[in-house]
Amino acid sequence: MTRSTAFGKQPIMRGLVHLLRRRGPMKNLTHSGIYRLSLTAAAKTLRGSRNELNEDCYRMDQRLGVFTISDGLGGHAGGELASRLAAGALLRELQLHLRRKQRRGTVIEAIRKAFHNANDALLHVGGFLPRFRDMGASGALAVVDDNRLYVAGAGDCRVYLIRNHDAERLTVDQTLFQVLFDAGLTQDRQQYARSRRLLWSSLGKADFTTPEVRCETLQPNDRVLLLTNGVTRMLKDELLGRINRITVNDTEMTEHVLNAAATLGTKDDATCLSISLAAVHAGQNSSSDIARHSPVPAQRKINSNE
């Protein structure tokens, strides 16, 4: 009887192995079945001591899962106007794309178009108003579509993904420092300080370079941060993970990040936009549920103390 029972389990085990190969490791499976992702978000911006006006700007559409920040270039005319034009243009194009019942093209194509529209908006205004001819801005965009995260950045605004309290930068700065760093030429401290402020591409340039769009698969308890350089010049990536460990919600996260940047001496405008992802299991309803199309295989819930 025992041999017969053991033999009878072999097809079941083969089927389980096949399932695991398709779905991933066992730790990503739970008895709770399937989940969808819902999100919460909060943002905060502070004017720097060196500026009369806050030249940072953020925009978001939480229902559609579109989030953007922008930073007007310091020392250029119309920095405040530039950041608002850029953030508005980035948000608007993605809203148009995601609201269509029959989408035209992919999210990646829509993001590329959004950055070109934002660049054209700044050039258009500068062409009609000579006092704003040299205005420019950095910008970053994050789109949460089902369980996918799409990000892109122009200039030195950044997007981070924090998972298990480890912060990973998803965008690449378009700065001279990044070029020197990639070439291994950043040992000189003075060279380091100067090159971090020099952008080789930004919104508002006739030779604007389309930023790379990166796509990541999201998991429950992930947090996404959009940050301007008033934060990133002060806070190392490791510190963002440590702040996340002691943070309960998005509002607290934005306050802790900006307080840390101020404590470390930032003089620039500083903006933090925080997005948190949570699992909504079958049968539950959430007003912020953004998984509109298809369920995702259940993942192991991450303990906040891990």
Secondary structure, DSSP 8 states (H G I E B T S, - for coil): -HHHHHHHHHHHHHHHHHHHHHH--GGG--TT-EEEEEEEEEEEEE--TT-SS--EEEEEETTTTEEEEEEE-TTSTTHHHHHHHHHHHHHHHHHHHHH-SS--S-HHHHHHHHHHHHHHHHHHHHHH-GGGTT--EEEEEEEEETTEEEEEEETT-EEEEEETTEEEE-S---BHHHHHHHTT----HHHHHHHTT-BS--BT-TT------EEEE--TT-EEEEE-HHHHTT--HHHHHHHHHT--SHHHHHHHHHHHHHHTT--S-EEEEEEEEEEEETT---TTB---S--EE------TT-
